Amino acid sequence: MSAKRNEHGSGDDKLPIRMLHDRVLVRQDTGEGERRSGGGILIPATAAVGKRLAWAEVVAVGQNVRTVEPGDRVLYDPEDRAEVEVRGVGYVLMRERDLHAVAADRFEGSEDSTGLYL
């Protein structure tokens, strides 16, 4: 069980990561460019908009998370986030209570779904 150590004391081997408590790790959608309105009007990326929530895909959850699972899409406020990079990929780390909505196939037909679809 010995791993090589570099000058900073960390191992060279890849280590598995476990999320703790009520933490959720998500990968941001890459929708930072131009968008289209519901009527088909092209909105440039430089257009000023008010506070806008963002969608992301859940990658990992802590043991106390009850409402989301890996693979779900969640709605969150991009201003309230902690970013982390793992092996060159950017992720957002947040608490479950900071999520505003969850979209998943398992909600289809349930009485608490809104009837809206992504």
Stockholm file with secondary structure:
# STOCKHOLM 1.0

chainA/1-118         MSAKRNEHGSGDDKLPIRMLHDRVLVRQDTGEGERRSGGGILIPATAAVGKRLAWAEVVAVGQNVRTVEPGDRVLYDPEDRAEVEVRGVGYVLMRERDLHAVAADRFEGSEDSTGLYL
#=GR chainA/1-118 SS CCCCBCTTSCBSSCCCCCCCTTEEEEEECCCCSCEECTTSCEECTTCCCSSCCEEEEEEEECTTCCSCCTTCEEEECTTSCEEEEETTEEEEEEEGGGEEEEECGGGTTCTTSCSCCC
#=GC SS_cons         CCCCBCTTSCBSSCCCCCCCTTEEEEEECCCCSCEECTTSCEECTTCCCSSCCEEEEEEEECTTCCSCCTTCEEEECTTSCEEEEETTEEEEEEEGGGEEEEECGGGTTCTTSCSCCC
//
